[in-house]
Amino acid sequence: MAKEFTAEELIKALREWGELDDSPDAFRWLWETTTKMNEWLKRGDGIAVYENHDLGHRERGDKKFTSYGSTDAQLESATPPEILPDGVGGTINWRYTLIGTYKGDPLSV
């Protein structure tokens, strides 16, 4: 079952997943990522977080973030599917399993 993140938990997780330090590049990545996520949230969509769980794959543990909930979202369904559908982001995604969602107020860094 996927976790329902709070805003604070999602920001903390983004920092951990991105192995962010205090460098300008790290802050830029976090700012760009949360800016895009906030666009989704402001239109009423949620954020779905997927993780590569393929034990034999070189990108194991990588995360992908998608919007869900409206016709403007990457995933138009009211709830995100357990497996990220192929084609989202222009890639093959069967390795990516839903680990969490967030739907609420915009994120602040």
N, CA, C and O of each residue as an XYZ file, in Angstrom:
436
protein
N       0.845     -1.185      0.000
C       0.000      0.000      0.000
C       0.887      1.244      0.000
O       1.888      1.306      0.714
N       0.513      2.211     -0.795
C       1.283      3.435     -0.939
C       1.077      4.355      0.262
O      -0.002      4.408      0.852
N       2.126      5.064      0.598
C       2.097      6.017      1.695
C       1.420      7.306      1.240
O       1.572      7.721      0.091
N       0.680      7.930      2.134
C       0.135      9.260      1.871
C       1.067     10.249      2.566
O       1.067     10.367      3.791
N       1.854     10.951      1.770
C       2.825     11.893      2.312
C       2.149     13.160      2.830
O       1.125     13.589      2.297
N       2.726     13.752      3.867
C       2.414     15.128      4.217
C       3.383     15.993      3.406
O       4.345     15.479      2.836
N       3.133     17.288      3.355
C       4.034     18.194      2.625
C       5.449     18.111      3.198
O       6.421     18.060      2.444
N       5.565     18.097      4.510
C       6.881     18.041      5.161
C       7.603     16.730      4.846
O       8.808     16.723      4.591
N       6.863     15.628      4.866
C       7.473     14.332      4.562
C       7.960     14.271      3.119
O       9.027     13.725      2.842
N       7.175     14.834      2.199
C       7.564     14.792      0.791
C       8.815     15.641      0.552
O       9.721     15.207     -0.160
N       8.880     16.827      1.128
C      10.077     17.669      0.976
C      11.291     16.965      1.571
O      12.363     16.964      0.966
N      11.136     16.371      2.737
C      12.246     15.645      3.370
C      12.689     14.482      2.477
O      13.886     14.257      2.297
N      11.728     13.747      1.921
C      12.052     12.618      1.054
C      12.761     13.096     -0.215
O      13.721     12.465     -0.657
N      12.303     14.193     -0.801
C      12.970     14.726     -1.993
C      14.428     15.053     -1.688
O      15.313     14.762     -2.494
N      14.678     15.649     -0.544
C      16.056     15.975     -0.149
C      16.899     14.698     -0.011
O      18.050     14.660     -0.448
N      16.325     13.664      0.592
C      17.052     12.400      0.770
C      17.279     11.706     -0.565
O      18.393     11.269     -0.854
N      16.241     11.602     -1.376
C      16.346     10.906     -2.653
C      17.308     11.595     -3.588
O      18.025     10.939     -4.344
N      17.328     12.908     -3.543
C      18.230     13.664     -4.399
C      19.618     13.789     -3.830
O      20.498     14.403     -4.433
N      19.817     13.192     -2.636
C      21.102     13.293     -1.927
C      21.571     14.741     -1.933
O      22.711     15.053     -2.278
N      20.643     15.615     -1.536
C      20.894     17.042     -1.650
C      21.782     17.564     -0.527
O      21.621     17.223      0.644
N      22.707     18.388     -0.929
C      23.545     19.113      0.016
C      23.144     20.589     -0.087
O      22.049     20.897     -0.556
N      23.983     21.466      0.328
C      23.659     22.895      0.287
C      24.200     23.582     -0.952
O      24.295     24.809     -0.979
N      24.554     22.827     -1.972
C      25.121     23.424     -3.182
C      24.030     24.102     -4.011
O      22.855     23.752     -3.899
N      24.420     25.072     -4.840
C      23.445     25.732     -5.718
C      22.753     24.757     -6.674
O      21.560     24.908     -6.938
N      23.474     23.765     -7.197
C      22.866     22.790     -8.109
C      21.793     21.969     -7.411
O      20.738     21.702     -7.987
N      22.058     21.570     -6.180
C      21.091     20.784     -5.422
C      19.842     21.613     -5.137
O      18.720     21.127     -5.276
N      20.048     22.868     -4.737
C      18.894     23.723     -4.477
C      18.103     23.968     -5.754
O      16.873     23.980     -5.726
N      18.785     24.160     -6.856
C      18.110     24.392     -8.139
C      17.243     23.195     -8.502
O      16.103     23.373     -8.930
N      17.764     21.964     -8.340
C      16.981     20.761     -8.640
C      15.734     20.707     -7.766
O      14.638     20.442     -8.260
N      15.897     20.956     -6.469
C      14.759     20.902     -5.552
C      13.750     21.982     -5.894
O      12.546     21.726     -5.882
N      14.214     23.180     -6.198
C      13.318     24.283     -6.550
C      12.569     23.968     -7.836
O      11.354     24.158     -7.893
N      13.256     23.491     -8.867
C      12.606     23.164    -10.144
C      11.586     22.040     -9.978
O      10.496     22.085    -10.549
N      11.954     21.033     -9.190
C      11.055     19.899     -8.965
C       9.800     20.333     -8.220
O       8.690     19.986     -8.625
N       9.960     21.083     -7.141
C       8.786     21.503     -6.373
C       7.952     22.545     -7.130
O       6.734     22.601     -6.956
N       8.587     23.358     -7.955
C       7.837     24.317     -8.776
C       6.897     23.574     -9.718
O       5.730     23.942     -9.849
N       7.398     22.533    -10.370
C       6.567     21.729    -11.272
C       5.450     21.036    -10.487
O       4.297     21.023    -10.917
N       5.799     20.466     -9.342
C       4.787     19.800     -8.520
C       3.717     20.783     -8.063
O       2.536     20.439     -8.017
N       4.125     22.002     -7.726
C       3.158     23.002     -7.281
C       2.200     23.411     -8.397
O       1.047     23.748     -8.129
N       2.663     23.383     -9.638
C       1.759     23.637    -10.767
C       0.648     22.587    -10.773
O      -0.523     22.908    -10.979
N       1.031     21.332    -10.545
C       0.044     20.250    -10.506
C      -0.943     20.462     -9.358
O      -2.157     20.353     -9.530
N      -0.384     20.771     -8.174
C      -1.221     20.929     -6.988
C      -2.179     22.106     -7.127
O      -3.330     22.016     -6.699
N      -1.724     23.205     -7.716
C      -2.568     24.399     -7.848
C      -3.775     24.155     -8.747
O      -4.804     24.808     -8.575
N      -3.676     23.243     -9.688
C      -4.839     22.942    -10.526
C      -5.702     21.835     -9.919
O      -6.691     21.416    -10.519
N      -5.325     21.362     -8.727
C      -6.135     20.371     -8.019
C      -5.690     18.936     -8.184
O      -6.336     18.028     -7.663
N      -4.597     18.711     -8.900
C      -4.083     17.352     -9.087
C      -3.251     16.923     -7.881
O      -2.896     17.731     -7.024
N      -2.955     15.640     -7.845
C      -2.070     15.100     -6.831
C      -0.735     14.716     -7.443
O      -0.554     14.764     -8.660
N       0.190     14.336     -6.585
C       1.523     13.879     -6.995
C       1.617     12.393     -6.660
O       1.348     11.986     -5.530
N       1.998     11.593     -7.639
C       2.242     10.166     -7.415
C       3.740      9.933     -7.506
O       4.399     10.408     -8.430
N       4.270      9.198     -6.536
C       5.701      8.903     -6.485
C       5.892      7.413     -6.765
O       5.337      6.555     -6.078
N       6.684      7.136     -7.781
C       6.974      5.757     -8.177
C       8.460      5.481     -7.993
O       9.294      6.375     -8.134
N       8.783      4.212     -7.673
C      10.169      3.803     -7.473
C      10.453      2.538     -8.282
O       9.628      1.627     -8.351
N      11.634      2.505     -8.889
C      12.070      1.330     -9.640
C      12.405      0.220     -8.640
O      13.315      0.365     -7.824
N      11.667     -0.881     -8.709
C      11.856     -2.010     -7.788
C      12.472     -3.229     -8.461
O      12.501     -4.305     -7.864
N      12.959     -3.089     -9.675
C      13.572     -4.210    -10.391
C      14.964     -4.456     -9.817
O      15.880     -3.662    -10.034
N      15.118     -5.556     -9.087
C      16.378     -5.850     -8.391
C      17.575     -5.963     -9.324
O      18.703     -5.701     -8.906
N      17.357     -6.343    -10.569
C      18.471     -6.523    -11.489
C      18.724     -5.330    -12.397
O      19.544     -5.410    -13.311
N      18.038     -4.241    -12.159
C      18.159     -3.086    -13.059
C      19.116     -2.035    -12.501
O      19.150     -1.789    -11.295
N      19.881     -1.429    -13.378
C      20.892     -0.449    -12.945
C      20.277      0.802    -12.330
O      20.954      1.523    -11.598
N      18.997      1.073    -12.616
C      18.333      2.250    -12.063
C      17.437      1.895    -10.867
O      16.525      2.648    -10.524
N      17.700      0.755    -10.242
C      16.923      0.335     -9.069
C      16.975      1.439     -8.018
O      18.041      1.979     -7.719
N      15.810      1.767     -7.461
C      15.717      2.806     -6.450
C      15.424      4.190     -6.999
O      15.063      5.087     -6.237
N      15.569      4.387     -8.307
C      15.262      5.691     -8.898
C      13.773      5.992     -8.726
O      12.946      5.082     -8.669
N      13.451      7.269     -8.645
C      12.073      7.706     -8.465
C      11.592      8.461     -9.700
O      12.375      9.084    -10.417
N      10.275      8.386     -9.928
C       9.609      9.179    -10.949
C       8.382      9.798    -10.296
O       7.706      9.166     -9.484
N       8.107     11.036    -10.662
C       6.982     11.771    -10.110
C       6.014     12.102    -11.235
O       6.426     12.556    -12.302
N       4.744     11.877    -10.999
C       3.726     12.176    -12.004
C       2.553     12.885    -11.346
O       2.335     12.781    -10.139
N       1.806     13.606    -12.166
C       0.572     14.218    -11.688
C      -0.577     13.251    -11.970
O      -0.528     12.456    -12.909
N      -1.607     13.339    -11.136
C      -2.795     12.515    -11.366
C      -4.046     13.262    -10.924
O      -3.989     14.130    -10.053
N      -5.174     12.918    -11.533
C      -6.442     13.403    -11.050
C      -7.293     14.201    -12.007
O      -8.504     14.282    -11.799
N      -6.732     14.798    -13.046
C      -7.546     15.591    -13.965
C      -7.182     15.235    -15.406
O      -6.253     14.468    -15.660
N      -7.930     15.806    -16.331
C      -7.626     15.559    -17.740
C      -6.329     16.231    -18.163
O      -5.773     15.883    -19.205
N      -5.831     17.189    -17.377
C      -4.546     17.839    -17.661
C      -3.368     17.081    -17.050
O      -2.216     17.391    -17.353
N      -3.637     16.102    -16.203
C      -2.591     15.357    -15.504
C      -1.966     14.298    -16.409
O      -2.542     13.906    -17.424
N      -0.782     13.847    -16.021
C      -0.134     12.752    -16.744
C      -0.949     11.471    -16.600
O      -1.030     10.670    -17.531
N      -1.547     11.285    -15.435
C      -2.437     10.151    -15.174
C      -3.815     10.736    -14.886
O      -4.001     11.409    -13.872
N      -4.772     10.487    -15.757
C      -6.083     11.129    -15.641
C      -6.984     10.496    -14.584
O      -8.055     11.034    -14.303
N      -6.590      9.387    -13.998
C      -7.428      8.693    -13.027
C      -7.454      9.421    -11.680
O      -6.529     10.159    -11.339
N      -8.538      9.196    -10.920
C      -8.684      9.817     -9.603
C      -7.662      9.282     -8.607
O      -7.256      9.983     -7.680
N      -7.252      8.036     -8.808
C      -6.190      7.450     -7.987
C      -5.140      6.875     -8.932
O      -5.484      6.312     -9.971
N      -3.865      7.011     -8.582
C      -2.823      6.510     -9.481
C      -2.744      4.985     -9.453
O      -3.001      4.372     -8.417
N      -2.392      4.373    -10.575
C      -2.256      2.910    -10.612
C      -1.017      2.451     -9.845
O      -0.087      3.226     -9.624
N      -1.021      1.198     -9.451
C       0.096      0.631     -8.683
C       1.395      0.578     -9.485
O       2.483      0.706     -8.923
N       1.275      0.389    -10.797
C       2.444      0.356    -11.686
C       2.342      1.541    -12.635
O       1.284      1.776    -13.219
N       3.432      2.291    -12.796
C       3.434      3.448    -13.691
C       3.268      2.959    -15.128
O       4.069      2.155    -15.605
N       2.240      3.434    -15.816
C       2.000      2.971    -17.190
C       3.135      3.350    -18.138
O       3.734      4.419    -18.023
N       3.412      2.449    -19.072
C       4.389      2.748    -20.119
C       3.915      3.966    -20.894
O       2.715      4.181    -21.062
N       4.859      4.750    -21.359
C       4.538      5.929    -22.151
C       4.547      7.218    -21.358
O       4.786      8.282    -21.928
N       4.292      7.156    -20.045
C       4.359      8.364    -19.229
C       5.817      8.811    -19.206
O       6.707      8.051    -18.823
N       6.044     10.037    -19.616
C       7.412     10.535    -19.709
C       8.147     10.014    -20.931
O       9.352     10.222    -21.075
N       7.415      9.330    -21.819
C       8.017      8.811    -23.039
C       8.906      7.598    -22.834
O       9.753      7.302    -23.678
N       8.724      6.880    -21.709
C       9.593      5.737    -21.419
C       8.781      4.490    -21.075
O       7.564      4.544    -20.903
N       9.485      3.377    -20.981
C       8.910      2.115    -20.518
C       9.014      2.129    -18.998
O      10.098      2.321    -18.448
N       7.886      1.926    -18.319
C       7.835      2.167    -16.869
C       7.423      0.974    -16.014
O       7.181      1.152    -14.820
N       7.334     -0.218    -16.562
C       6.797     -1.330    -15.783
C       7.598     -1.618    -14.520
O       7.084     -2.278    -13.617
N       8.814     -1.156    -14.429
C       9.638     -1.384    -13.240
C       9.239     -0.496    -12.056
O       9.645     -0.748    -10.922
N       8.453      0.528    -12.322
C       8.160      1.551    -11.316
C       6.840      1.277    -10.601
O       5.773      1.222    -11.213
N       6.950      1.108     -9.285
C       5.825      0.793     -8.419
C       5.464      2.012     -7.574
O       6.346      2.727     -7.099
N       4.181      2.243     -7.390
C       3.702      3.367     -6.589
C       4.140      3.191     -5.140
O       3.865      2.163     -4.521
N       4.829      4.207     -4.602
C       5.237      4.149     -3.188
C       4.565      5.219     -2.347
O       4.567      5.132     -1.119
N       3.984      6.239     -2.998
C       3.332      7.282     -2.208
C       2.630      8.309     -3.059
O       2.845      8.412     -4.267
N       1.776      9.072     -2.385
C       1.038     10.147     -3.045
C       1.027     11.361     -2.133
O       1.238     11.267     -0.924
N       0.775     12.497     -2.752
C       0.555     13.727     -1.998
C      -0.489     14.535     -2.734
O      -0.424     14.693     -3.953
N      -1.461     15.051     -1.979
C      -2.474     15.935     -2.542
C      -2.815     16.927     -1.445
O      -3.313     16.555     -0.382
N      -2.542     18.183     -1.717
C      -2.815     19.188     -0.680
C      -2.271     20.543     -1.070
O      -2.244     20.904     -2.247
N      -1.845     21.279     -0.081
C      -1.320     22.619     -0.290
C       0.007     22.568     -1.050
O       0.718     21.564     -1.010
N       0.333     23.674     -1.748
C       1.629     23.734     -2.433
C       2.798     23.487     -1.482
O       2.717     23.764     -0.285
N       3.863     22.970     -2.033
C       5.074     22.654     -1.260
C       5.961     23.883     -1.156
O       6.065     24.666     -2.101
N       6.599     24.048     -0.008
C       7.565     25.137      0.129
C       8.908     24.540      0.528
O       8.994     23.646      1.370
N       9.942     25.061     -0.100
C      11.288     24.517      0.103
C      11.917     25.143      1.322
O      13.054     24.818      1.665
